[in-house]
Amino acid sequence: FKALKQNLKIKSFVGTSENALRIQIWTALIALLLLKWLHYLSKAKWSLSNLASMLRLNLFTYRLLQNWLDDPFQTPPLVPESEQLMLALA
């Protein structure tokens, strides 16, 4: 549980029932497993806490995950303009 508290920063539990606590602990364990898997796949030498914080910062950035893990400080590619025509409604 030390790794869960350090890397996922669980400060308090949302629910108080036994079922709510089990769900939150299982969710944290799955998140830690995914983080460790990404850490294993990456070619860059990440610490687990740095990987978790960088994922938090770039969660809604559209990038290929494997490319981002290998070269995290590269700027994301620009999305090309859509080929669909726009309607001028005003």
ABEGO torsion letter per residue (X at the ends): XAAAAAAAGBABBABABAAAAAAAAAAAAAAAAAAAAAAAABABBBBAAAAAAAAAAAAABBBBAAAAAABAABBBBBBBBBABBBBBAX
